[in-house]
Amino acid sequence: MSRVAFEVVIFFVVPFILFAGWLVARGRPVMSKESWEGAGGWLTIAGLAIVVAAFIYVGATADRGSGTYEPAHLEDGRLAPGRLK
């Protein structure tokens, strides 16, 4: 579960990291409040858009199994894992 939360946070932070890189490239101070004024709202919207797009992409391209799910069961005294049949 922590991996999923970590991936969402990374996707959300990407616009902020890119903007900070742009500030460095332009020679502006990254830790200055004046450099970030007016950009916070747009960066937040961009981060949320990236997260939503990632969820849609993963949902659309996820491997979908076809068939009937057979749960884990015992076969000849051994545990057989669940599978699609």
Gaussian input, Z-matrix of N, CA and C with variables (Angstrom, degrees):
# hf/3-21g

backbone

0 1
 N
 C     1     B1
 C     2     B2     1     A1
 N     3     B3     2     A2     1     D1
 C     4     B4     3     A3     2     D2
 C     5     B5     4     A4     3     D3
 N     6     B6     5     A5     4     D4
 C     7     B7     6     A6     5     D5
 C     8     B8     7     A7     6     D6
 N     9     B9     8     A8     7     D7
 C    10    B10     9     A9     8     D8
 C    11    B11    10    A10     9     D9
 N    12    B12    11    A11    10    D10
 C    13    B13    12    A12    11    D11
 C    14    B14    13    A13    12    D12
 N    15    B15    14    A14    13    D13
 C    16    B16    15    A15    14    D14
 C    17    B17    16    A16    15    D15
 N    18    B18    17    A17    16    D16
 C    19    B19    18    A18    17    D17
 C    20    B20    19    A19    18    D18
 N    21    B21    20    A20    19    D19
 C    22    B22    21    A21    20    D20
 C    23    B23    22    A22    21    D21
 N    24    B24    23    A23    22    D22
 C    25    B25    24    A24    23    D23
 C    26    B26    25    A25    24    D24
 N    27    B27    26    A26    25    D25
 C    28    B28    27    A27    26    D26
 C    29    B29    28    A28    27    D27
 N    30    B30    29    A29    28    D28
 C    31    B31    30    A30    29    D29
 C    32    B32    31    A31    30    D30
 N    33    B33    32    A32    31    D31
 C    34    B34    33    A33    32    D32
 C    35    B35    34    A34    33    D33
 N    36    B36    35    A35    34    D34
 C    37    B37    36    A36    35    D35
 C    38    B38    37    A37    36    D36
 N    39    B39    38    A38    37    D37
 C    40    B40    39    A39    38    D38
 C    41    B41    40    A40    39    D39
 N    42    B42    41    A41    40    D40
 C    43    B43    42    A42    41    D41
 C    44    B44    43    A43    42    D42
 N    45    B45    44    A44    43    D43
 C    46    B46    45    A45    44    D44
 C    47    B47    46    A46    45    D45
 N    48    B48    47    A47    46    D46
 C    49    B49    48    A48    47    D47
 C    50    B50    49    A49    48    D48
 N    51    B51    50    A50    49    D49
 C    52    B52    51    A51    50    D50
 C    53    B53    52    A52    51    D51
 N    54    B54    53    A53    52    D52
 C    55    B55    54    A54    53    D53
 C    56    B56    55    A55    54    D54
 N    57    B57    56    A56    55    D55
 C    58    B58    57    A57    56    D56
 C    59    B59    58    A58    57    D57
 N    60    B60    59    A59    58    D58
 C    61    B61    60    A60    59    D59
 C    62    B62    61    A61    60    D60
 N    63    B63    62    A62    61    D61
 C    64    B64    63    A63    62    D62
 C    65    B65    64    A64    63    D63
 N    66    B66    65    A65    64    D64
 C    67    B67    66    A66    65    D65
 C    68    B68    67    A67    66    D66
 N    69    B69    68    A68    67    D67
 C    70    B70    69    A69    68    D68
 C    71    B71    70    A70    69    D69
 N    72    B72    71    A71    70    D70
 C    73    B73    72    A72    71    D71
 C    74    B74    73    A73    72    D72
 N    75    B75    74    A74    73    D73
 C    76    B76    75    A75    74    D74
 C    77    B77    76    A76    75    D75
 N    78    B78    77    A77    76    D76
 C    79    B79    78    A78    77    D77
 C    80    B80    79    A79    78    D78
 N    81    B81    80    A80    79    D79
 C    82    B82    81    A81    80    D80
 C    83    B83    82    A82    81    D81
 N    84    B84    83    A83    82    D82
 C    85    B85    84    A84    83    D83
 C    86    B86    85    A85    84    D84
 N    87    B87    86    A86    85    D85
 C    88    B88    87    A87    86    D86
 C    89    B89    88    A88    87    D87
 N    90    B90    89    A89    88    D88
 C    91    B91    90    A90    89    D89
 C    92    B92    91    A91    90    D90
 N    93    B93    92    A92    91    D91
 C    94    B94    93    A93    92    D92
 C    95    B95    94    A94    93    D93
 N    96    B96    95    A95    94    D94
 C    97    B97    96    A96    95    D95
 C    98    B98    97    A97    96    D96
 N    99    B99    98    A98    97    D97
 C   100   B100    99    A99    98    D98
 C   101   B101   100   A100    99    D99
 N   102   B102   101   A101   100   D100
 C   103   B103   102   A102   101   D101
 C   104   B104   103   A103   102   D102
 N   105   B105   104   A104   103   D103
 C   106   B106   105   A105   104   D104
 C   107   B107   106   A106   105   D105
 N   108   B108   107   A107   106   D106
 C   109   B109   108   A108   107   D107
 C   110   B110   109   A109   108   D108
 N   111   B111   110   A110   109   D109
 C   112   B112   111   A111   110   D110
 C   113   B113   112   A112   111   D111
 N   114   B114   113   A113   112   D112
 C   115   B115   114   A114   113   D113
 C   116   B116   115   A115   114   D114
 N   117   B117   116   A116   115   D115
 C   118   B118   117   A117   116   D116
 C   119   B119   118   A118   117   D117
 N   120   B120   119   A119   118   D118
 C   121   B121   120   A120   119   D119
 C   122   B122   121   A121   120   D120
 N   123   B123   122   A122   121   D121
 C   124   B124   123   A123   122   D122
 C   125   B125   124   A124   123   D123
 N   126   B126   125   A125   124   D124
 C   127   B127   126   A126   125   D125
 C   128   B128   127   A127   126   D126
 N   129   B129   128   A128   127   D127
 C   130   B130   129   A129   128   D128
 C   131   B131   130   A130   129   D129
 N   132   B132   131   A131   130   D130
 C   133   B133   132   A132   131   D131
 C   134   B134   133   A133   132   D132
 N   135   B135   134   A134   133   D133
 C   136   B136   135   A135   134   D134
 C   137   B137   136   A136   135   D135
 N   138   B138   137   A137   136   D136
 C   139   B139   138   A138   137   D137
 C   140   B140   139   A139   138   D138
 N   141   B141   140   A140   139   D139
 C   142   B142   141   A141   140   D140
 C   143   B143   142   A142   141   D141
 N   144   B144   143   A143   142   D142
 C   145   B145   144   A144   143   D143
 C   146   B146   145   A145   144   D144
 N   147   B147   146   A146   145   D145
 C   148   B148   147   A147   146   D146
 C   149   B149   148   A148   147   D147
 N   150   B150   149   A149   148   D148
 C   151   B151   150   A150   149   D149
 C   152   B152   151   A151   150   D150
 N   153   B153   152   A152   151   D151
 C   154   B154   153   A153   152   D152
 C   155   B155   154   A154   153   D153
 N   156   B156   155   A155   154   D154
 C   157   B157   156   A156   155   D155
 C   158   B158   157   A157   156   D156
 N   159   B159   158   A158   157   D157
 C   160   B160   159   A159   158   D158
 C   161   B161   160   A160   159   D159
 N   162   B162   161   A161   160   D160
 C   163   B163   162   A162   161   D161
 C   164   B164   163   A163   162   D162
 N   165   B165   164   A164   163   D163
 C   166   B166   165   A165   164   D164
 C   167   B167   166   A166   165   D165
 N   168   B168   167   A167   166   D166
 C   169   B169   168   A168   167   D167
 C   170   B170   169   A169   168   D168
 N   171   B171   170   A170   169   D169
 C   172   B172   171   A171   170   D170
 C   173   B173   172   A172   171   D171
 N   174   B174   173   A173   172   D172
 C   175   B175   174   A174   173   D173
 C   176   B176   175   A175   174   D174
 N   177   B177   176   A176   175   D175
 C   178   B178   177   A177   176   D176
 C   179   B179   178   A178   177   D177
 N   180   B180   179   A179   178   D178
 C   181   B181   180   A180   179   D179
 C   182   B182   181   A181   180   D180
 N   183   B183   182   A182   181   D181
 C   184   B184   183   A183   182   D182
 C   185   B185   184   A184   183   D183
 N   186   B186   185   A185   184   D184
 C   187   B187   186   A186   185   D185
 C   188   B188   187   A187   186   D186
 N   189   B189   188   A188   187   D187
 C   190   B190   189   A189   188   D188
 C   191   B191   190   A190   189   D189
 N   192   B192   191   A191   190   D190
 C   193   B193   192   A192   191   D191
 C   194   B194   193   A193   192   D192
 N   195   B195   194   A194   193   D193
 C   196   B196   195   A195   194   D194
 C   197   B197   196   A196   195   D195
 N   198   B198   197   A197   196   D196
 C   199   B199   198   A198   197   D197
 C   200   B200   199   A199   198   D198
 N   201   B201   200   A200   199   D199
 C   202   B202   201   A201   200   D200
 C   203   B203   202   A202   201   D201
 N   204   B204   203   A203   202   D202
 C   205   B205   204   A204   203   D203
 C   206   B206   205   A205   204   D204
 N   207   B207   206   A206   205   D205
 C   208   B208   207   A207   206   D206
 C   209   B209   208   A208   207   D207
 N   210   B210   209   A209   208   D208
 C   211   B211   210   A210   209   D209
 C   212   B212   211   A211   210   D210
 N   213   B213   212   A212   211   D211
 C   214   B214   213   A213   212   D212
 C   215   B215   214   A214   213   D213
 N   216   B216   215   A215   214   D214
 C   217   B217   216   A216   215   D215
 C   218   B218   217   A217   216   D216
 N   219   B219   218   A218   217   D217
 C   220   B220   219   A219   218   D218
 C   221   B221   220   A220   219   D219
 N   222   B222   221   A221   220   D220
 C   223   B223   222   A222   221   D221
 C   224   B224   223   A223   222   D222
 N   225   B225   224   A224   223   D223
 C   226   B226   225   A225   224   D224
 C   227   B227   226   A226   225   D225
 N   228   B228   227   A227   226   D226
 C   229   B229   228   A228   227   D227
 C   230   B230   229   A229   228   D228
 N   231   B231   230   A230   229   D229
 C   232   B232   231   A231   230   D230
 C   233   B233   232   A232   231   D231
 N   234   B234   233   A233   232   D232
 C   235   B235   234   A234   233   D233
 C   236   B236   235   A235   234   D234
 N   237   B237   236   A236   235   D235
 C   238   B238   237   A237   236   D236
 C   239   B239   238   A238   237   D237
 N   240   B240   239   A239   238   D238
 C   241   B241   240   A240   239   D239
 C   242   B242   241   A241   240   D240
 N   243   B243   242   A242   241   D241
 C   244   B244   243   A243   242   D242
 C   245   B245   244   A244   243   D243
 N   246   B246   245   A245   244   D244
 C   247   B247   246   A246   245   D245
 C   248   B248   247   A247   246   D246
 N   249   B249   248   A248   247   D247
 C   250   B250   249   A249   248   D248
 C   251   B251   250   A250   249   D249
 N   252   B252   251   A251   250   D250
 C   253   B253   252   A252   251   D251
 C   254   B254   253   A253   252   D252

   B1=1.4465
   B2=1.5251
   B3=1.3272
   B4=1.4596
   B5=1.5285
   B6=1.3352
   B7=1.4647
   B8=1.5207
   B9=1.3156
   B10=1.4609
   B11=1.5251
   B12=1.3313
   B13=1.4682
   B14=1.5288
   B15=1.3265
   B16=1.4609
   B17=1.5341
   B18=1.3479
   B19=1.4578
   B20=1.5236
   B21=1.3202
   B22=1.4645
   B23=1.5280
   B24=1.3077
   B25=1.4704
   B26=1.5254
   B27=1.3187
   B28=1.4631
   B29=1.5280
   B30=1.3454
   B31=1.4630
   B32=1.5302
   B33=1.3224
   B34=1.4603
   B35=1.5284
   B36=1.3206
   B37=1.4661
   B38=1.5305
   B39=1.3247
   B40=1.4726
   B41=1.5306
   B42=1.3430
   B43=1.4752
   B44=1.5311
   B45=1.3156
   B46=1.4630
   B47=1.5268
   B48=1.3208
   B49=1.4674
   B50=1.5295
   B51=1.3241
   B52=1.4632
   B53=1.5263
   B54=1.3312
   B55=1.4595
   B56=1.5302
   B57=1.3261
   B58=1.4667
   B59=1.5261
   B60=1.3255
   B61=1.4674
   B62=1.5216
   B63=1.3293
   B64=1.4623
   B65=1.5344
   B66=1.3363
   B67=1.4659
   B68=1.5245
   B69=1.3195
   B70=1.4684
   B71=1.5241
   B72=1.3220
   B73=1.4661
   B74=1.5270
   B75=1.3167
   B76=1.4627
   B77=1.5264
   B78=1.3324
   B79=1.4605
   B80=1.5159
   B81=1.3088
   B82=1.4641
   B83=1.5263
   B84=1.3227
   B85=1.4665
   B86=1.5343
   B87=1.3189
   B88=1.4573
   B89=1.5204
   B90=1.3101
   B91=1.4601
   B92=1.5295
   B93=1.3115
   B94=1.4553
   B95=1.5279
   B96=1.3144
   B97=1.4638
   B98=1.5226
   B99=1.3191
   B100=1.4557
   B101=1.5314
   B102=1.3235
   B103=1.4585
   B104=1.5292
   B105=1.3220
   B106=1.4592
   B107=1.5237
   B108=1.3365
   B109=1.4628
   B110=1.5221
   B111=1.3059
   B112=1.4526
   B113=1.5131
   B114=1.3125
   B115=1.4643
   B116=1.5214
   B117=1.3115
   B118=1.4679
   B119=1.5110
   B120=1.3164
   B121=1.4637
   B122=1.5133
   B123=1.3302
   B124=1.4638
   B125=1.5205
   B126=1.3211
   B127=1.4627
   B128=1.5273
   B129=1.3249
   B130=1.4639
   B131=1.5235
   B132=1.3142
   B133=1.4670
   B134=1.5258
   B135=1.3264
   B136=1.4654
   B137=1.5288
   B138=1.3413
   B139=1.4581
   B140=1.5186
   B141=1.3310
   B142=1.4627
   B143=1.5238
   B144=1.3243
   B145=1.4657
   B146=1.5268
   B147=1.3216
   B148=1.4670
   B149=1.5217
   B150=1.3365
   B151=1.4658
   B152=1.5261
   B153=1.3251
   B154=1.4728
   B155=1.5247
   B156=1.3339
   B157=1.4616
   B158=1.5283
   B159=1.3255
   B160=1.4686
   B161=1.5213
   B162=1.3378
   B163=1.4660
   B164=1.5254
   B165=1.3157
   B166=1.4659
   B167=1.5269
   B168=1.3231
   B169=1.4663
   B170=1.5206
   B171=1.3216
   B172=1.4668
   B173=1.5224
   B174=1.3092
   B175=1.4542
   B176=1.5111
   B177=1.3250
   B178=1.4568
   B179=1.5214
   B180=1.3219
   B181=1.4644
   B182=1.5187
   B183=1.3164
   B184=1.4625
   B185=1.5220
   B186=1.3205
   B187=1.4537
   B188=1.5232
   B189=1.2894
   B190=1.4635
   B191=1.5213
   B192=1.2979
   B193=1.4572
   B194=1.5148
   B195=1.2886
   B196=1.4543
   B197=1.5173
   B198=1.2633
   B199=1.4521
   B200=1.5130
   B201=1.3136
   B202=1.4533
   B203=1.5183
   B204=1.3206
   B205=1.4549
   B206=1.5137
   B207=1.3181
   B208=1.4602
   B209=1.5292
   B210=1.3360
   B211=1.4587
   B212=1.5309
   B213=1.3045
   B214=1.4614
   B215=1.5261
   B216=1.3329
   B217=1.4669
   B218=1.5245
   B219=1.3249
   B220=1.4579
   B221=1.5235
   B222=1.3460
   B223=1.4611
   B224=1.5174
   B225=1.3055
   B226=1.4665
   B227=1.5276
   B228=1.3142
   B229=1.4652
   B230=1.5095
   B231=1.3145
   B232=1.4745
   B233=1.5137
   B234=1.2985
   B235=1.4546
   B236=1.5216
   B237=1.3240
   B238=1.4677
   B239=1.5189
   B240=1.3234
   B241=1.4854
   B242=1.5192
   B243=1.3167
   B244=1.4544
   B245=1.5247
   B246=1.3481
   B247=1.4561
   B248=1.5255
   B249=1.3167
   B250=1.4601
   B251=1.5251
   B252=1.2989
   B253=1.4534
   B254=1.5088
   A1=111.16
   A2=116.00
   A3=118.24
   A4=110.84
   A5=117.49
   A6=120.57
   A7=110.27
   A8=117.05
   A9=121.30
   A10=109.94
   A11=116.68
   A12=120.14
   A13=110.55
   A14=116.92
   A15=121.37
   A16=110.55
   A17=117.07
   A18=120.26
   A19=111.50
   A20=117.62
   A21=120.82
   A22=109.93
   A23=116.82
   A24=120.70
   A25=110.22
   A26=117.52
   A27=120.69
   A28=110.43
   A29=117.53
   A30=120.01
   A31=110.95
   A32=117.10
   A33=120.45
   A34=111.32
   A35=117.65
   A36=122.40
   A37=112.56
   A38=117.92
   A39=121.19
   A40=112.86
   A41=121.20
   A42=118.77
   A43=113.25
   A44=117.11
   A45=120.72
   A46=110.80
   A47=116.44
   A48=121.01
   A49=109.96
   A50=116.72
   A51=119.61
   A52=111.71
   A53=117.08
   A54=120.49
   A55=110.53
   A56=116.71
   A57=119.93
   A58=110.12
   A59=117.43
   A60=120.65
   A61=111.71
   A62=115.84
   A63=120.10
   A64=110.53
   A65=116.35
   A66=119.59
   A67=111.24
   A68=116.50
   A69=120.27
   A70=109.55
   A71=117.28
   A72=120.78
   A73=111.93
   A74=117.08
   A75=121.27
   A76=112.88
   A77=116.41
   A78=120.63
   A79=113.97
   A80=117.34
   A81=121.21
   A82=109.70
   A83=116.97
   A84=119.22
   A85=110.80
   A86=116.39
   A87=121.46
   A88=111.18
   A89=117.61
   A90=121.26
   A91=112.99
   A92=117.98
   A93=121.82
   A94=110.14
   A95=115.92
   A96=120.46
   A97=111.22
   A98=117.00
   A99=121.24
   A100=111.73
   A101=117.55
   A102=120.80
   A103=111.88
   A104=117.43
   A105=122.04
   A106=113.12
   A107=117.96
   A108=120.18
   A109=111.09
   A110=115.88
   A111=121.71
   A112=114.76
   A113=118.06
   A114=120.16
   A115=112.45
   A116=117.91
   A117=120.90
   A118=114.27
   A119=116.68
   A120=119.99
   A121=112.17
   A122=116.37
   A123=119.99
   A124=111.43
   A125=117.34
   A126=119.85
   A127=111.02
   A128=116.76
   A129=120.44
   A130=110.61
   A131=117.29
   A132=120.83
   A133=109.86
   A134=117.43
   A135=120.54
   A136=110.87
   A137=117.59
   A138=120.96
   A139=112.23
   A140=116.62
   A141=120.62
   A142=111.02
   A143=116.99
   A144=120.57
   A145=110.75
   A146=117.28
   A147=120.73
   A148=110.65
   A149=117.56
   A150=121.02
   A151=110.20
   A152=117.85
   A153=121.49
   A154=109.92
   A155=117.58
   A156=120.86
   A157=111.02
   A158=117.22
   A159=120.21
   A160=110.82
   A161=117.45
   A162=120.38
   A163=111.04
   A164=117.33
   A165=120.82
   A166=110.43
   A167=116.84
   A168=120.63
   A169=111.38
   A170=116.44
   A171=119.77
   A172=110.69
   A173=117.43
   A174=120.30
   A175=112.70
   A176=117.76
   A177=121.22
   A178=112.57
   A179=117.51
   A180=120.13
   A181=113.41
   A182=118.30
   A183=120.93
   A184=110.46
   A185=115.23
   A186=121.13
   A187=109.34
   A188=115.85
   A189=121.36
   A190=108.58
   A191=115.27
   A192=119.16
   A193=110.42
   A194=115.72
   A195=118.80
   A196=107.97
   A197=115.83
   A198=120.79
   A199=110.83
   A200=114.43
   A201=121.69
   A202=109.70
   A203=116.41
   A204=120.60
   A205=109.63
   A206=116.29
   A207=122.97
   A208=107.25
   A209=118.78
   A210=120.54
   A211=111.92
   A212=115.62
   A213=121.11
   A214=109.13
   A215=114.96
   A216=119.93
   A217=109.03
   A218=115.54
   A219=121.18
   A220=109.79
   A221=115.67
   A222=122.60
   A223=108.07
   A224=117.67
   A225=122.56
   A226=111.67
   A227=116.55
   A228=121.31
   A229=114.54
   A230=119.27
   A231=122.68
   A232=109.12
   A233=115.42
   A234=120.90
   A235=109.37
   A236=116.05
   A237=121.70
   A238=108.37
   A239=118.01
   A240=119.56
   A241=111.32
   A242=115.08
   A243=120.41
   A244=110.10
   A245=116.17
   A246=120.21
   A247=109.51
   A248=114.70
   A249=120.53
   A250=107.79
   A251=114.85
   A252=119.09
   A253=110.51
   D1=-34.50
   D2=-179.52
   D3=-69.28
   D4=-29.08
   D5=177.65
   D6=-65.10
   D7=-41.99
   D8=179.58
   D9=-63.82
   D10=-45.23
   D11=178.55
   D12=-62.77
   D13=-39.44
   D14=179.66
   D15=-63.40
   D16=-42.51
   D17=179.55
   D18=-64.83
   D19=-39.71
   D20=178.79
   D21=-64.17
   D22=-43.06
   D23=179.59
   D24=-63.64
   D25=-41.84
   D26=179.59
   D27=-61.80
   D28=-46.17
   D29=178.77
   D30=-61.67
   D31=-37.27
   D32=-179.05
   D33=-69.24
   D34=-35.03
   D35=-173.92
   D36=-81.66
   D37=-16.53
   D38=-176.45
   D39=-52.11
   D40=-48.24
   D41=-179.95
   D42=-61.49
   D43=-34.90
   D44=178.90
   D45=-66.95
   D46=-40.33
   D47=178.63
   D48=-66.35
   D49=-43.18
   D50=178.45
   D51=-63.67
   D52=-39.73
   D53=178.70
   D54=-65.99
   D55=-40.04
   D56=177.26
   D57=-63.29
   D58=-39.34
   D59=176.09
   D60=-63.66
   D61=-38.57
   D62=177.49
   D63=-64.62
   D64=-39.87
   D65=177.25
   D66=-62.65
   D67=-42.01
   D68=178.72
   D69=-63.69
   D70=-43.34
   D71=-179.75
   D72=-62.85
   D73=-32.13
   D74=179.25
   D75=-85.40
   D76=-6.17
   D77=178.49
   D78=81.39
   D79=19.65
   D80=178.84
   D81=-94.68
   D82=152.77
   D83=179.09
   D84=-71.87
   D85=128.07
   D86=-177.16
   D87=-72.49
   D88=-35.33
   D89=-175.40
   D90=-89.52
   D91=11.43
   D92=179.25
   D93=-88.95
   D94=136.13
   D95=179.26
   D96=-63.94
   D97=-35.82
   D98=-178.68
   D99=-63.61
   D100=-31.30
   D101=-179.90
   D102=-68.70
   D103=-29.03
   D104=-174.43
   D105=-99.37
   D106=-7.15
   D107=-178.10
   D108=-61.43
   D109=132.68
   D110=179.04
   D111=83.25
   D112=-10.05
   D113=-176.98
   D114=-100.50
   D115=-19.65
   D116=-174.58
   D117=-59.26
   D118=-44.02
   D119=-179.64
   D120=-65.65
   D121=-45.16
   D122=-179.68
   D123=-67.24
   D124=-37.15
   D125=178.29
   D126=-67.65
   D127=-36.56
   D128=177.05
   D129=-65.42
   D130=-44.58
   D131=178.52
   D132=-63.27
   D133=-41.78
   D134=178.75
   D135=-63.81
   D136=-41.18
   D137=178.03
   D138=-63.06
   D139=-43.11
   D140=177.84
   D141=-65.32
   D142=-38.56
   D143=178.15
   D144=-63.60
   D145=-40.41
   D146=177.92
   D147=-64.61
   D148=-42.07
   D149=178.81
   D150=-62.59
   D151=-46.22
   D152=179.46
   D153=-62.76
   D154=-43.78
   D155=179.21
   D156=-62.41
   D157=-38.54
   D158=178.26
   D159=-65.38
   D160=-41.64
   D161=177.47
   D162=-63.12
   D163=-42.39
   D164=179.08
   D165=-64.93
   D166=-42.77
   D167=179.29
   D168=-62.00
   D169=-47.18
   D170=-179.80
   D171=-64.62
   D172=-40.04
   D173=178.43
   D174=-66.49
   D175=-35.11
   D176=-178.22
   D177=-79.31
   D178=-28.60
   D179=-175.78
   D180=-106.55
   D181=5.28
   D182=-178.46
   D183=-64.65
   D184=144.75
   D185=178.60
   D186=-69.34
   D187=118.25
   D188=-179.54
   D189=-103.56
   D190=122.20
   D191=177.22
   D192=-82.02
   D193=147.22
   D194=176.40
   D195=-116.90
   D196=144.25
   D197=-179.77
   D198=121.80
   D199=-167.68
   D200=-178.34
   D201=-104.41
   D202=134.78
   D203=179.33
   D204=-77.10
   D205=128.61
   D206=174.90
   D207=-108.49
   D208=112.60
   D209=-176.11
   D210=-67.83
   D211=166.05
   D212=177.28
   D213=-58.47
   D214=140.76
   D215=-178.10
   D216=-154.24
   D217=169.94
   D218=179.12
   D219=-92.24
   D220=129.36
   D221=173.56
   D222=-125.83
   D223=116.58
   D224=179.40
   D225=53.67
   D226=40.29
   D227=177.86
   D228=79.27
   D229=4.03
   D230=178.40
   D231=-116.37
   D232=147.33
   D233=180.00
   D234=-81.57
   D235=118.18
   D236=175.87
   D237=-94.39
   D238=129.11
   D239=-177.69
   D240=-68.73
   D241=159.22
   D242=176.77
   D243=-68.39
   D244=150.82
   D245=-178.34
   D246=-159.31
   D247=167.08
   D248=174.09
   D249=-91.48
   D250=134.22
   D251=-176.18
   D252=-119.08

